Amino acid sequence: MIRADETGAMSDEQWYWDLERLIAIPASERGPASNTLGPYETKVDAENWRSTVETRNEEWDDADEEWENDGDRDGNDDGNDDDGDGD
């Protein structure tokens, strides 16, 4: 996908946050995957990685809580249907 970079120039380069150097880096300079977060569409997005991570974690926590509560419809928290009808 071609997109505008932080200067407005068109680019298809993806960006990563380097966990060792603590800077945003283009994909062409990316090191080992274990040392980076991404890809992000822009350098600014990579620099704001913490906000993205926090938002995703909150969404996943909410989804987990909703999923865990779905199993509690019969009044039990074990996820089993204990009404005795064999279903």
Secondary structure, 3 states (H helix, E strand, C coil): CCEECCCCCEECCCEEEECCCCEEEEHHHCCCHHHEEEEECCHHHHHCHHHHHHHHHHHHHHHHHHHHHHCCCCCCCCCCCCCCCCC
